[in-house]
Amino acid sequence: MDILELGLDDEIVNFLNEQKDFKIDRVSQEGGNCDIFFGEHKIFHRRIALKIYYGNATDSSHNEPKILSKLNHPNILKVRDAKRIGKYHSYFMTDEIDGGDLEKYYKAGKLDLKKTLNIIHGILNGLSELHKEKIQILHRDIKPKNILVYEDSCEPLIADFGSIKHFDNFSKITGSKTTNLYMPPEIIRGDSYTIQSDIYQLGVSMFQILGGFFPDTYVEWLTPKEQLKLKSIFGSYEMSIFVENIIFRLILKNKLIRYESLPPYIDKNIINIIKKATNPNLKVRYSNTSEFLNDLYKVQKRLTNWKEEDGVFYGSNVKGENFRIFSSKKGFCTEKKGTAGWRRTGDFSLNIEKQFQNFK
């Protein structure tokens, strides 16, 4: 791989050319203010990921990585090293995780309902560790792209620590320059970032990976009238401000999340969890991860697992029964799998179909 072809700053090029500890063979330049390099560490004898980001050499941003490097939690990506590179750059070194980030993972169709909720559970466990009194770290950029997953176990790891901040009861924490779609409403209002702000971002992420309306391009969030107005605006900066204001208005009015866009098998208990996690009113929103975990556990305990494949919904309940639901000319049709294959069900079919009709 030719590093010079990547268009990197001289500081980064010099650092990568001079180091002798690892061999870089792949790079991701998808991040806004960072590049991630993957390769083999010659001393550790393991695959590593090196995230190089912009950082002012006069700040104290590496106090947090020092804390994180001492953590050993199954849902927090282990930071193995953190150093400055010259005057304007720094890096975190972690293991490379084979499943990649959660955004790509769920878009590849690798998740069913059970796995999705297990992932949210794991992220909450990781956040609980970061938030606890002896550590007091706010992540400030929770979103699927910043969560890594193991391919086989689907266990999540909180990653991307470029925005983390230590908090206490006295200092005001500002929001990070995170993606606008995950911006907590209190940050838009100019208030402080807190534990509840991390919870909000996880609530939005939960809605997203459950299959709710969450397009990649900002223009898809606009109404036809707003899209027409956007076309009349000249200048990329002016256009970005126009779109940003619309997104922020949706967030402040609690209209960013469109619950009707969720798959029909997402029941009201799951929806209520998302609503509470993302409520603009901090008195209503979960005040800590324990409250969130408690409600999630109640849902998981009686979970009917679902997955959609080519327009057909496949389910398995706690009794081990398997069934599928698909749309027909007369509405939803439910079939149960037996020893002789799939066959139309009786009363059970009517109950499930009624549930689906309520969500359509």
N, C-alpha and C positions, 0 to 999 in steps of 0.2 A: 504494500500500500504506500503510495507516494503522499506524504504529509503535506508537501508544498502545494499540491493540487486542491487542498481543502479550503484555501483562503483564510488561514488562521493568522492571528496576530503573531508578531515576531517572538514575543515572550513565550508563547505556547510552543511554537515550532522549535525554538532553542531548547526548551525544557524536554520535549519529547525526543529530540535528537541526542541530547546529552545523557539522559538517564539510561541505566544499565540493568535495572531490576526486572523490567517486564517488556514483553514484545507485543506491540499493538497490531491487530490484524483486522479490526472492524471499527467503524465510527458511526454514531448517530448524531445528526445535526438538526434534530427536530425541535430542540428546546429553544426558548426565547433568548435567554442570556447565558446559555451554557452549551457545551458539546460533551458527549459521552463517548469515551474510548474503551474498547473491549480488547482483551488479550490474555496472554499467559504470563503469570507472575513467576519468575525464575527461581525465587527464593521460597515462596509459599507453595509452589507447584500446584496452583489452582487457577481457575478462570477468574479474572477480576474485571471490574468496571471502574473506570476513572472518570469522574464527572468534574470537568474544568469549567469554572464560572467566573464572571467578573466580580471583583471584590476590592474595595479600597484598603490599602495596606495600613491605614491609620485606624481602622475600626477594630472592634473586639469580637468579630463574628465567629472566631474560632473557639470561644469559650464553650459554646454549645456542642460542637463536634467532640471536644474533649470529654464532655459529659456522656454523649452518645456512644463514644468508643468504649466506655466502661459498662454500658448496658448489655445484658444478655437475655433478650426476650424473643420468643419464637415468632412474634409478629412485628418486629422492628428490624429492619435491615442493619446488619452489623457494619459499623464504620471501622475499617482497619487502619486507616491513616488519613490525615488531613494536614495539608501544608499550603503555604503561599508559593506562588510562582511569580517571581519578579515583583513588580510594583502594582500591577493591576489585576492579577488573577490569583485564584486559589483552587484547590481541588479536594474532593472527598474520594477515598478509595474504598470500595465495597466488593463483595463477591458478585459475580455475574449470575443472575437467576434465570434458569432455563425457560420458564414460562413467559418471560417478558412482562410487559405492563398490562394491567387489568383492562384498559381500554381496548387494546388489540385482542386480548383474550376473550372478552365477552362478544366483541364484534365478529369473532371467528365462529361463534355459535357453540362454544365449549361449556356453557353454563346452563344448568337447569335451575328451578326455583330453590331447591335444597342447597345446592352449591353456592348460589348467590347469597342466600341468607347466612350461610356458614362463613362466607367471605366478610360480610358486614360484621358478623360476630367477632371474627379475628381482628379486624381493623379496630373495633371498639376495645378489644383487649390491649392492643398496642397503644392506643390513645390513653387508656387508663394508666398505663405505665408511664407515659410521657407526662401526664397531668398530675401524677401523685406528688404529695408534698415534698418529698426529698429530691425530686427532680425538677418539677415545675417548668416544663417545656411546652410551648404552643407550636404546632406545626405550621399553621397559617396557609397551607396550600394543599389541602386534602382534595384529591380528585382521582378518577380511575387511572389517569396517565402516571400518577405518582405513587401508585400501589403496584408492587410486583407480586407475581404468583408462581409457585412451583407447579410445573407441568402435571405431575402425577397426583400429588396430594391436594392441589388447588389451595394450599395454605397461603394467605396473604402476608405481605411484608410492607410495612409503611416505609417509604423511601423518599428521596428528594428532600434533603435537609437544608436547601439553600435559603429557605425563608423562616427557619425556626427562630424562636425568641424565648429567652428565659423570662418568666413573669413572677411578680410578687403582688402584694396587696396595695402597693403604693404607686408604682409606675404605670403610665398609660402606654399600652401597646397599640401601634397603628396597624392597619391592614397591609399585607404584602401586595406587590404588583402581580397578583394572581390573575388567572383568566376571569374576565368579567362575569361569566355565567355562574361562577361559584362564589361571587362576592357576597358576603353576609350583609344583610340590610343595615345593621348597626354601623358598619364601616362606611357605607354610602352616606349615612346620616352624620358621619364624623365622630362617632363614639369609639370607645376602646375595643380592641380585639381581646376576647376572653376564651375560656374553655368552651362556652356555648357557641362560639364562632366556629371552632373546629367541628363541633357537633352539627352545625348547620351545613357545612360543606360536605360532611359525610351523608347527611340526609339527601342532599341534591344528588350526590354520587349514587346513593342507593336507588333513587328513582331512575337514574340513567341506566344502570346496569340491569334493572328489572325490565327494561325494554320500553320505557316511556319516551315521549317525544323529546329528542335532544339532538338536533341536527348539528353537523360540523361547521357549516357556514352560517355566519351571522345573518345574512340576508333572509334566510329561511325563518328567522324569528319575527320578521317584520310582516305586517299586514299588507295586502296588495296596495292599499293607499300609501303606506309608508315606503314600500318598495318603489313606487312611482315617484315619490318625493325624493328618495335617495338618488334616483337617476338625474335629477335636476341640480344636484349639488356638485360643485366643481372643487377639486382638491382632495387628496387622500386623507389629509388630516381632518378637514371639515366633515368628510364622510364618516370617518371613524368616530368623531365626537357625536354626530347625529345618531349613529347606531348604538353607541355606548349609552347615550341618554335614554334611548328606548328600552334597552336591556335593564338599566338601573330602575326605570319606572316600573317595569314588570316585577322586578324583585321587591321593590318597596310596597307595591300593591298586592304582593303575594299571589301573582298571576304567572310567574315564570313556569311553574310546574303544572302541566295539564294532565290531571289524573285520569281523564277519560281516554287518554292515549295509551294507558297501560294495558298489557294483555288481559283478557277477560278472566283469567284464573287468579288474578291478584285480588284477594278478598279485602274487605273493609278493615280488618285488623292490621294488615300490613300497610294499607293506605293511611290509617290513623297514626301509625308510627312515623311515617314520612312527614305527615302534616305537623306532628308535634316537634319533630327534629328541625323542621324548616320554618316554624312559625316566626314571623317578624317580631312578635311580642316576647321579650325575654322571660316574662313571668309565666308564659305558657310553654315555651320551649323547654326541652330537657335541660336541667341545670348541671348535670354531670353524666358521665358515661354509664354509671351504675343504673340510673333510671332507664336509659336507653336499652341497656343489656337485659334488664328485667322484663321489659315489654317484648323484646325480641325473643327471649327464651320461651315465653308463653306461646308465641306463635309457632316456634320451631318444634315445641313439644307435641303438638297435634297436627303437624304439617302434612298436607297431601302434596306430594312432589309433582311438578309439572315441567314439561319442556315442549316447545313448539318446533315442529319440523315440517317444512313445506306446507304450511297451513293447517296441519293436523296437530291437535294438542294431546300429548301422551301423559297419563298420570299414574301414580302408584300411591296407595294410601298406607296408613300405619299397619293395616292388616296384611299387607303384602299383595293386595289385589291390583291388577293392572287393567287400565281402560284407556280408551282414546275417544276424543270428541272432534267432530269435524262439521263443517257447515254443509247443509243440503238445501234443496229448494224449499223444504218445509221448515227449515230452521236448523238447530243443532241436532246432530245425531250422535248418540253415545253407544259404544260397543265395549264389551268386557272380554278379556282374554281368558280362555279356558283351555282345557286339554285338547279340544278340537279346533282351537284357533279363536278368532274374533267372532262374537255374536252380539246382536242387539240386546240391551238390558231392559229390565222392567221398571219398577218404581225408582230404583237407584238412578236410572237414566233420566227420569223426569226431574228428580231433585237437582242433579248436576246441570241439566240443560236450563232449568229455571235460574240457577246461580249465574250461568253464563249470560242469559238474557238480561239479567239485572245490571250487568256490567257493560253491556253493549250500548 
